Amino acid sequence: MHTSGPPRVAIDIGGVIEDSWPDKYEWLFQRGIFPERILCRSELLRILPSGAYDDLLQAVFAETAILRHPLVHGAATGVLALAERFDVLLLSSRSPAKQRITQQWLQRKGLGVFGDRIVSVGNATSKLAWCRDAGVSGLVEDDATRFFDPLATDVLQIHFNRNETLVSRSAPAIVSVPSWGDVLRVLNARHPHPRRLWRLERPTSAGWMPRLTP
């Protein structure tokens, strides 16, 4: 249990920091599926025939493919900004065998300092339950179906939703945000700091970008 030091924040790697959607879209396109928006894991499982999602994972998350993946817009700046005030952990449902290549990817993207902050929780473990037990204050995750855990009410649940659509009204505890700047805004509101605040600027239509004020 995390009981001292800066607040602890956990960030899902895939879909929040690492952008695998271009490769997923290409895989779907080649099979005659033309999604009009980004689809998360739970949505892909619903639309694909049995066993096809595993085939997609093997193609999109092969080691050579992972190294090609770009950053989600604003992720590098956002994660580094969070580390100014929070104890940042990176959560992954990938197997521990993928940790080395993920660390290599982080290094290439200028985030190598977080290589030893990766936690492989696997698909069988609830990320939200893990966060509750680890004393995590907030979880940033792109798949809202990961959030439904009635025992983890103390964990701020931030749904990173680049589609900018509202989450279900049946999940009022989830804060849905479309960009990294909004992630910072929500966490700053939860943990205000008297001397250091994030100023949010929007230089492009892709979303709010974080800047730290001294």
Backbone as JSON, one array per atom type, in Angstrom:
{
  "sequence": "MHTSGPPRVAIDIGGVIEDSWPDKYEWLFQRGIFPERILCRSELLRILPSGAYDDLLQAVFAETAILRHPLVHGAATGVLALAERFDVLLLSSRSPAKQRITQQWLQRKGLGVFGDRIVSVGNATSKLAWCRDAGVSGLVEDDATRFFDPLATDVLQIHFNRNETLVSRSAPAIVSVPSWGDVLRVLNARHPHPRRLWRLERPTSAGWMPRLTP",
  "N": [[0.85, -1.19, 0.0], [0.55, 2.17, -0.9], [1.44, 4.8, 1.01], [2.8, 7.12, 1.61], [4.69, 10.0, 0.47], [4.58, 11.43, -2.9], [1.35, 11.65, -4.61], [0.15, 8.68, -6.17], [-0.06, 7.7, -9.53], [-1.45, 5.74, -12.09], [-0.91, 4.72, -15.41], [-2.28, 3.46, -18.3], [-0.48, 1.81, -20.84], [-0.84, 1.02, -23.64], [-2.74, 2.67, -26.03], [-2.99, 4.94, -24.53], [-0.47, 5.99, -24.04], [1.21, 4.7, -25.92], [0.52, 4.49, -29.34], [-1.21, 2.26, -30.97], [-3.24, 2.17, -32.75], [-3.13, 2.95, -35.6], [-1.85, 0.68, -36.78], [-3.64, -1.32, -36.01], [-5.92, -0.47, -37.36], [-5.1, -0.78, -40.03], [-4.81, -3.56, -40.13], [-7.48, -4.33, -39.71], [-8.67, -3.11, -41.93], [-7.58, -4.54, -44.07], [-9.04, -6.8, -43.85], [-11.54, -6.2, -44.57], [-12.95, -4.59, -42.79], [-14.03, -1.51, -41.71], [-13.62, 0.67, -39.55], [-15.07, 3.64, -38.2], [-14.14, 5.11, -36.14], [-11.85, 5.18, -33.35], [-11.38, 2.05, -31.87], [-11.62, 0.34, -28.82], [-10.19, -2.34, -26.83], [-12.31, -3.98, -25.76], [-14.38, -3.41, -27.53], [-13.35, -4.3, -29.97], [-13.2, -7.03, -29.44], [-15.9, -7.63, -29.45], [-16.72, -7.25, -32.13], [-15.14, -8.86, -33.75], [-14.64, -12.13, -35.16], [-14.48, -15.29, -33.37], [-11.33, -15.88, -31.95], [-10.03, -14.17, -33.71], [-9.18, -11.78, -32.58], [-6.91, -12.48, -31.14], [-5.23, -13.05, -33.25], [-4.95, -10.51, -34.32], [-3.58, -9.25, -32.23], [-1.14, -10.64, -32.28], [-0.1, -9.74, -34.68], [-0.04, -6.91, -34.47], [1.34, -6.41, -32.13], [3.77, -7.65, -32.37], [7.32, -7.7, -31.87], [8.83, -6.12, -33.7], [6.77, -4.6, -34.73], [5.83, -3.16, -32.51], [7.94, -1.38, -32.06], [7.59, 0.36, -34.15], [5.37, 1.83, -33.52], [3.75, 4.96, -33.01], [3.84, 7.7, -30.61], [0.95, 8.49, -28.63], [-0.76, 11.52, -29.26], [0.57, 14.21, -27.49], [1.38, 12.65, -25.37], [4.09, 12.23, -24.47], [4.92, 14.74, -23.44], [2.9, 15.01, -21.55], [3.22, 12.79, -19.75], [5.76, 13.3, -18.71], [5.23, 15.73, -17.48], [3.42, 14.92, -15.51], [5.15, 13.43, -13.93], [6.5, 15.36, -12.57], [5.08, 15.86, -10.3], [3.82, 13.57, -9.42], [3.93, 10.1, -8.42], [4.58, 8.05, -10.87], [3.28, 5.25, -12.49], [3.41, 2.78, -15.04], [1.02, 0.87, -16.52], [0.47, -2.36, -17.91], [-1.2, -4.77, -19.89], [0.15, -6.63, -21.22], [2.29, -9.55, -21.52], [4.95, -10.32, -19.18], [7.13, -10.94, -20.77], [7.11, -9.14, -22.82], [8.09, -6.86, -21.77], [10.75, -5.95, -22.05], [10.95, -5.1, -24.76], [9.06, -3.1, -24.7], [10.25, -1.31, -22.94], [12.4, -0.61, -24.54], [11.06, 0.69, -26.59], [10.01, 2.9, -25.16], [12.41, 4.15, -24.52], [13.29, 4.96, -27.06], [11.4, 6.87, -27.56], [12.0, 8.94, -25.9], [11.29, 8.53, -23.29], [12.63, 6.88, -21.6], [13.29, 6.95, -18.91], [11.14, 5.98, -17.57], [11.23, 3.29, -17.82], [11.67, 1.41, -15.79], [9.38, 1.56, -14.42], [7.29, 0.12, -15.3], [4.51, -1.98, -14.93], [3.44, -5.17, -15.28], [0.35, -6.36, -15.5], [-1.28, -8.18, -16.7], [-4.06, -9.74, -18.49], [-5.85, -11.09, -16.94], [-6.04, -9.89, -14.54], [-7.72, -7.34, -12.78], [-7.16, -4.06, -13.58], [-8.05, -1.89, -12.14], [-8.6, -2.98, -9.61], [-6.02, -3.74, -8.95], [-4.84, -1.22, -8.76], [-6.24, -0.15, -6.61], [-5.29, -1.8, -4.5], [-2.62, -1.1, -4.57], [-2.5, 1.44, -3.69], [-3.03, 3.51, -5.49], [-3.89, 6.68, -6.71], [-5.14, 7.65, -9.02], [-6.28, 6.29, -12.12], [-5.49, 6.12, -15.51], [-6.98, 5.15, -18.39], [-7.82, 3.61, -21.51], [-9.92, 1.94, -22.1], [-13.05, 1.78, -21.06], [-14.46, -0.32, -19.94], [-12.8, -1.54, -18.2], [-13.11, -0.36, -15.79], [-15.13, -1.09, -14.02], [-15.52, -1.8, -10.92], [-16.74, -2.25, -7.9], [-15.4, -2.04, -5.49], [-13.33, -0.33, -5.69], [-13.61, 2.42, -5.19], [-12.15, 4.59, -4.32], [-10.29, 5.21, -6.19], [-9.52, 7.48, -8.65], [-11.01, 7.48, -11.73], [-10.05, 7.77, -14.92], [-11.13, 8.01, -18.06], [-9.55, 7.71, -21.0], [-10.45, 8.93, -23.84], [-10.26, 9.22, -27.02], [-12.15, 9.51, -28.95], [-13.91, 11.37, -28.12], [-16.5, 11.01, -27.14], [-19.33, 10.69, -24.95], [-19.24, 8.82, -21.91], [-21.12, 5.99, -20.67], [-24.09, 6.74, -18.84], [-24.45, 5.04, -16.78], [-22.13, 4.8, -15.49], [-21.15, 6.85, -13.55], [-18.89, 7.48, -12.06], [-16.73, 7.63, -13.67], [-14.48, 9.74, -15.3], [-14.47, 11.16, -18.38], [-12.14, 11.96, -20.83], [-10.72, 13.66, -23.68], [-8.05, 14.16, -24.36], [-4.5, 14.52, -23.62], [-3.88, 16.89, -22.3], [-6.25, 17.34, -20.95], [-6.26, 15.21, -19.19], [-4.22, 16.04, -17.44], [-5.41, 18.35, -16.46], [-7.61, 17.33, -15.0], [-6.33, 15.75, -13.04], [-4.83, 17.71, -11.78], [-6.86, 19.19, -10.63], [-7.79, 17.36, -8.79], [-5.58, 17.02, -7.14], [-4.51, 19.67, -6.1], [-1.84, 22.05, -6.3], [0.01, 24.46, -4.55], [2.14, 25.92, -5.6], [2.92, 25.11, -8.13], [1.39, 24.88, -11.12], [-0.46, 23.54, -13.9], [-0.52, 25.08, -17.0], [-2.77, 25.21, -19.61], [-2.6, 24.96, -23.03], [-3.76, 25.29, -26.4], [-2.5, 24.52, -29.15], [-3.12, 23.2, -31.51], [-5.78, 21.53, -33.29], [-5.81, 19.02, -32.34], [-5.92, 18.64, -29.64], [-5.73, 19.62, -26.15], [-2.62, 20.82, -25.01], [-0.14, 20.26, -22.56], [1.56, 22.64, -20.48], [4.04, 23.45, -18.14], [3.95, 25.76, -15.5], [6.24, 27.84, -13.75]],
  "CA": [[0.0, 0.0, 0.0], [1.3, 3.42, -1.01], [0.86, 5.66, 2.04], [3.56, 8.34, 1.8], [5.27, 10.53, -0.76], [3.63, 12.06, -3.83], [0.24, 10.79, -5.02], [0.52, 7.69, -7.18], [-0.94, 7.66, -10.69], [-1.15, 4.64, -13.01], [-1.3, 5.05, -16.78], [-2.25, 2.35, -19.25], [0.46, 2.12, -21.91], [-1.47, 0.91, -24.95], [-3.91, 3.5, -26.26], [-2.88, 6.19, -23.77], [0.88, 6.47, -24.33], [1.61, 4.09, -27.21], [-0.62, 4.51, -30.26], [-1.21, 1.11, -31.86], [-4.43, 2.19, -33.59], [-2.86, 2.9, -37.04], [-1.6, -0.71, -37.18], [-4.89, -2.07, -35.87], [-6.82, -0.07, -38.45], [-4.62, -1.4, -41.26], [-5.14, -4.98, -40.02], [-8.92, -4.45, -39.92], [-8.95, -2.7, -43.31], [-7.21, -5.65, -44.94], [-10.04, -7.86, -43.69], [-12.85, -5.67, -44.96], [-13.6, -3.89, -41.67], [-13.65, -0.11, -41.87], [-14.15, 1.44, -38.4], [-15.11, 5.1, -38.36], [-13.54, 5.72, -34.96], [-10.94, 4.29, -32.63], [-12.06, 1.0, -31.1], [-10.82, -0.2, -27.73], [-10.11, -3.8, -26.77], [-13.61, -4.62, -25.56], [-15.17, -3.24, -28.75], [-12.79, -5.2, -30.97], [-13.61, -8.39, -29.09], [-17.31, -7.8, -29.82], [-16.99, -7.25, -33.57], [-14.31, -9.83, -34.46], [-14.99, -13.54, -34.92], [-13.71, -15.98, -32.33], [-9.93, -16.12, -32.23], [-9.42, -13.16, -34.58], [-8.5, -10.75, -31.78], [-5.57, -12.97, -30.84], [-4.44, -12.87, -34.47], [-4.64, -9.09, -34.4], [-2.54, -8.95, -31.24], [0.13, -11.18, -32.73], [0.41, -8.91, -35.76], [0.15, -5.51, -34.07], [2.26, -6.32, -31.01], [5.07, -8.27, -32.59], [8.35, -6.76, -31.4], [9.15, -5.13, -34.74], [5.63, -3.7, -34.88], [5.8, -2.25, -31.36], [8.94, -0.33, -32.24], [7.09, 1.31, -35.16], [4.2, 2.56, -33.04], [4.01, 6.33, -32.57], [3.23, 8.16, -29.35], [-0.32, 9.21, -28.64], [-0.5, 12.96, -29.28], [0.67, 14.84, -26.18], [1.71, 11.7, -24.29], [5.42, 12.42, -23.9], [4.86, 15.94, -22.6], [1.99, 14.77, -20.43], [3.8, 11.88, -18.75], [6.85, 14.01, -18.04], [4.62, 16.72, -16.59], [2.9, 14.2, -14.35], [6.26, 12.99, -13.08], [6.93, 16.49, -11.74], [4.31, 15.93, -9.05], [3.21, 12.3, -9.06], [4.64, 8.83, -8.56], [3.95, 7.54, -12.08], [3.45, 3.85, -12.87], [2.86, 2.46, -16.35], [0.4, -0.45, -16.45], [0.35, -3.06, -19.18], [-1.79, -6.1, -19.84], [1.04, -7.54, -21.95], [3.04, -10.48, -20.69], [6.27, -9.8, -18.78], [8.1, -11.15, -21.85], [7.09, -7.96, -23.69], [8.55, -5.68, -21.04], [12.01, -5.44, -22.59], [10.72, -4.36, -26.0], [8.33, -1.89, -24.32], [11.27, -0.41, -22.42], [13.15, -0.11, -25.69], [10.17, 1.66, -27.26], [10.0, 4.1, -24.33], [13.72, 4.8, -24.69], [13.3, 5.61, -28.37], [10.47, 8.0, -27.55], [12.43, 9.92, -24.92], [10.67, 8.24, -22.0], [13.36, 5.76, -21.03], [13.33, 7.06, -17.45], [10.01, 5.23, -17.02], [11.38, 1.88, -18.15], [11.58, 0.56, -14.6], [8.09, 1.85, -13.77], [6.28, -0.7, -15.96], [3.92, -3.07, -14.16], [2.67, -6.08, -16.13], [-0.73, -6.91, -14.67], [-1.96, -9.25, -17.44], [-5.48, -9.55, -18.78], [-6.67, -11.76, -15.94], [-6.1, -9.05, -13.35], [-8.38, -6.05, -12.91], [-6.24, -2.94, -13.35], [-8.61, -1.05, -11.09], [-8.37, -3.66, -8.33], [-4.59, -3.63, -8.68], [-4.6, 0.16, -8.33], [-6.77, -0.02, -5.24], [-4.39, -2.48, -3.56], [-1.31, -0.46, -4.62], [-2.6, 2.82, -3.2], [-3.02, 4.43, -6.62], [-4.91, 7.72, -6.59], [-5.87, 7.78, -10.27], [-5.94, 5.39, -13.23], [-5.81, 6.62, -16.84], [-7.19, 3.92, -19.16], [-8.61, 3.91, -22.7], [-11.05, 1.02, -22.2], [-13.89, 2.06, -19.89], [-14.96, -1.55, -19.32], [-11.84, -1.93, -17.16], [-13.32, 0.43, -14.59], [-16.25, -1.5, -13.19], [-15.11, -2.52, -9.72], [-17.39, -1.51, -6.82], [-14.54, -1.93, -4.31], [-12.23, 0.6, -5.97], [-14.23, 3.73, -5.29], [-11.2, 5.64, -3.98], [-9.41, 5.44, -7.33], [-10.05, 8.36, -9.69], [-11.02, 6.7, -12.98], [-10.01, 8.69, -16.05], [-11.27, 7.3, -19.34], [-8.88, 8.44, -22.08], [-11.35, 8.6, -24.94], [-9.95, 10.13, -28.12], [-13.33, 9.7, -29.79], [-14.63, 12.51, -27.55], [-17.9, 10.68, -26.9], [-19.61, 10.56, -23.52], [-19.37, 7.47, -21.39], [-22.47, 5.64, -20.25], [-24.57, 7.34, -17.59], [-24.43, 4.02, -15.72], [-20.8, 4.82, -14.89], [-20.9, 8.25, -13.21], [-17.6, 7.69, -11.39], [-15.7, 7.74, -14.69], [-14.28, 11.03, -15.95], [-14.05, 10.92, -19.74], [-11.36, 13.07, -21.37], [-10.28, 13.36, -25.05], [-6.67, 14.52, -24.66], [-3.58, 14.5, -22.5], [-4.03, 18.12, -21.52], [-7.4, 17.18, -20.06], [-5.81, 14.33, -18.11], [-3.5, 16.88, -16.49], [-6.37, 19.26, -15.82], [-8.4, 16.57, -14.02], [-5.46, 15.38, -11.92], [-4.48, 18.94, -11.07], [-8.02, 19.55, -9.8], [-7.86, 16.38, -7.7], [-4.43, 17.23, -6.26], [-4.0, 21.02, -6.36], [-0.51, 22.37, -5.77], [0.01, 25.92, -4.42], [3.25, 26.61, -6.25], [3.13, 24.67, -9.5], [0.15, 24.54, -11.79], [-0.36, 23.34, -15.33], [-1.24, 25.99, -17.88], [-3.16, 24.44, -20.77], [-2.65, 25.69, -24.28], [-4.28, 24.44, -27.46], [-1.9, 25.01, -30.37], [-3.7, 22.54, -32.67], [-7.1, 20.96, -33.05], [-5.65, 17.65, -31.85], [-6.19, 18.54, -28.21], [-4.99, 20.5, -25.25], [-1.25, 20.43, -24.73], [0.23, 20.76, -21.23], [2.78, 23.39, -20.22], [4.22, 23.68, -16.71], [4.34, 27.1, -15.08], [7.17, 27.75, -12.61]],
  "C": [[0.89, 1.25, 0.0], [0.69, 4.44, -0.04], [1.62, 6.96, 2.24], [4.15, 8.79, 0.48], [4.21, 11.13, -1.66], [2.49, 11.11, -4.18], [0.68, 9.88, -6.16], [-0.53, 7.66, -8.28], [-0.5, 6.51, -11.6], [-1.71, 4.98, -14.39], [-1.2, 3.79, -17.63], [-1.32, 2.72, -20.41], [-0.24, 2.14, -23.26], [-2.72, 1.75, -25.07], [-3.89, 4.81, -25.52], [-1.5, 6.82, -24.0], [1.33, 5.98, -25.71], [0.4, 3.98, -28.12], [-0.5, 3.35, -31.25], [-2.37, 1.14, -32.84], [-4.12, 2.2, -35.09], [-2.6, 1.48, -37.54], [-2.86, -1.56, -37.06], [-5.85, -1.75, -37.01], [-6.4, -0.74, -39.75], [-4.97, -2.89, -41.27], [-6.63, -5.18, -40.3], [-9.3, -4.14, -41.37], [-8.67, -3.84, -44.29], [-8.21, -6.79, -44.88], [-11.45, -7.34, -43.92], [-13.63, -5.01, -43.84], [-13.1, -2.46, -41.67], [-14.23, 0.74, -40.73], [-14.05, 2.94, -38.64], [-14.52, 5.84, -37.18], [-12.61, 4.71, -34.32], [-11.74, 3.3, -31.79], [-11.12, 0.47, -30.03], [-10.91, -1.73, -27.74], [-11.48, -4.45, -26.67], [-14.49, -4.51, -26.8], [-14.67, -4.16, -29.86], [-13.19, -6.65, -30.7], [-15.06, -8.66, -29.51], [-17.51, -7.96, -31.32], [-16.21, -8.32, -34.33], [-14.79, -11.26, -34.18], [-14.05, -14.17, -33.89], [-12.28, -16.25, -32.79], [-9.25, -15.03, -33.04], [-8.69, -12.08, -33.78], [-7.09, -11.18, -31.42], [-4.66, -12.84, -32.06], [-4.03, -11.41, -34.63], [-3.51, -8.74, -33.44], [-1.17, -9.45, -31.7], [0.76, -10.32, -33.82], [0.81, -7.52, -35.27], [1.19, -5.39, -32.96], [3.45, -7.27, -31.13], [6.15, -7.25, -32.25], [8.69, -5.71, -32.44], [8.02, -4.15, -34.92], [5.56, -2.7, -33.73], [6.76, -1.09, -31.56], [8.52, 0.7, -33.28], [5.98, 2.2, -34.62], [4.57, 3.99, -32.63], [3.49, 6.56, -31.16], [1.83, 8.67, -29.6], [-0.01, 10.7, -28.55], [-0.5, 13.53, -27.85], [1.16, 13.95, -25.07], [3.06, 11.97, -23.66], [5.45, 13.62, -22.96], [4.02, 15.7, -21.36], [2.58, 13.89, -19.36], [4.93, 12.56, -17.99], [6.32, 15.08, -17.08], [4.05, 16.06, -15.34], [4.01, 13.83, -13.38], [6.83, 14.11, -12.23], [6.26, 16.45, -10.37], [3.79, 14.6, -8.55], [4.23, 11.15, -9.15], [3.95, 8.09, -9.7], [4.31, 6.07, -12.3], [2.81, 3.64, -14.23], [2.33, 1.03, -16.31], [0.29, -1.05, -17.84], [-0.3, -4.41, -18.97], [-0.96, -7.11, -20.63], [1.79, -8.45, -20.98], [4.37, -9.86, -20.28], [7.33, -9.97, -19.86], [8.18, -9.96, -22.8], [7.67, -6.72, -23.01], [9.83, -5.1, -21.64], [11.78, -4.61, -23.84], [9.94, -3.08, -25.72], [9.29, -0.86, -23.74], [12.1, 0.19, -23.55], [12.35, 0.94, -26.45], [10.14, 2.98, -26.48], [11.31, 4.88, -24.49], [13.77, 5.56, -26.0], [12.42, 6.86, -28.41], [10.82, 9.06, -26.51], [11.84, 9.71, -23.54], [11.36, 7.07, -21.29], [13.43, 5.77, -19.51], [12.2, 6.28, -16.8], [10.12, 3.74, -17.27], [11.23, 0.95, -16.96], [10.29, 0.82, -13.82], [6.95, 1.06, -14.41], [5.82, -1.81, -15.02], [3.07, -3.9, -15.11], [1.6, -6.76, -15.29], [-1.47, -8.04, -15.38], [-3.43, -8.96, -17.64], [-6.38, -10.15, -17.72], [-6.87, -10.91, -14.69], [-6.82, -7.75, -13.65], [-7.38, -4.94, -12.61], [-6.74, -2.07, -12.21], [-8.41, -1.67, -9.71], [-6.89, -3.59, -7.95], [-4.26, -2.24, -8.16], [-5.08, 0.39, -6.91], [-5.8, -0.61, -4.23], [-3.03, -1.81, -3.48], [-1.35, 0.99, -4.16], [-2.55, 3.86, -4.3], [-4.18, 5.41, -6.49], [-5.76, 7.83, -7.85], [-5.36, 6.83, -11.33], [-6.4, 6.03, -14.53], [-5.83, 5.42, -17.79], [-8.08, 4.24, -20.36], [-9.81, 3.0, -22.87], [-11.9, 1.14, -20.94], [-14.41, 0.8, -19.22], [-14.02, -2.06, -18.24], [-12.17, -1.31, -15.81], [-14.33, -0.15, -13.61], [-15.8, -2.42, -12.05], [-15.67, -1.75, -8.53], [-16.51, -1.3, -5.59], [-13.45, -0.9, -4.49], [-12.73, 2.03, -6.09], [-13.27, 4.87, -4.97], [-10.26, 5.99, -5.13], [-10.11, 6.34, -8.35], [-9.91, 7.66, -11.04], [-11.14, 7.65, -14.16], [-10.03, 7.89, -17.34], [-10.68, 8.16, -20.44], [-9.56, 8.06, -23.38], [-11.12, 9.59, -26.09], [-11.1, 10.32, -29.09], [-14.19, 10.87, -29.32], [-16.12, 12.24, -27.45], [-18.11, 10.48, -25.41], [-19.68, 9.1, -23.12], [-20.8, 7.25, -20.93], [-22.83, 6.33, -18.94], [-24.59, 6.32, -16.44], [-23.07, 3.98, -15.02], [-20.42, 6.24, -14.51], [-19.55, 8.52, -12.58], [-16.47, 7.88, -12.39], [-15.67, 9.15, -15.26], [-13.74, 10.77, -17.35], [-13.34, 12.16, -20.29], [-10.84, 12.69, -22.75], [-8.79, 13.58, -25.31], [-5.81, 14.48, -23.4], [-3.65, 15.77, -21.66], [-5.18, 18.04, -20.55], [-7.09, 16.21, -18.93], [-5.12, 15.15, -17.02], [-4.45, 17.82, -15.75], [-7.15, 18.54, -14.73], [-7.55, 16.21, -12.8], [-5.03, 16.59, -11.11], [-5.62, 19.38, -10.16], [-8.13, 18.61, -8.6], [-6.76, 16.6, -6.67], [-3.84, 18.61, -6.52], [-2.67, 21.26, -5.66], [-0.38, 23.89, -5.69], [1.08, 26.64, -5.22], [3.44, 26.23, -7.71], [1.81, 24.22, -10.09], [0.42, 24.31, -13.27], [-1.15, 24.42, -16.07], [-1.53, 25.23, -19.17], [-3.29, 25.34, -21.99], [-3.13, 24.75, -25.37], [-3.73, 24.92, -28.81], [-2.48, 24.39, -31.64], [-5.06, 22.02, -32.29], [-7.03, 19.56, -32.46], [-5.88, 17.53, -30.36], [-5.35, 19.49, -27.4], [-3.61, 19.93, -25.01], [-0.82, 21.04, -23.4], [1.52, 21.58, -21.26], [2.87, 23.62, -18.72], [4.62, 25.12, -16.45], [5.25, 26.98, -13.88], [6.49, 28.16, -11.32]]
}
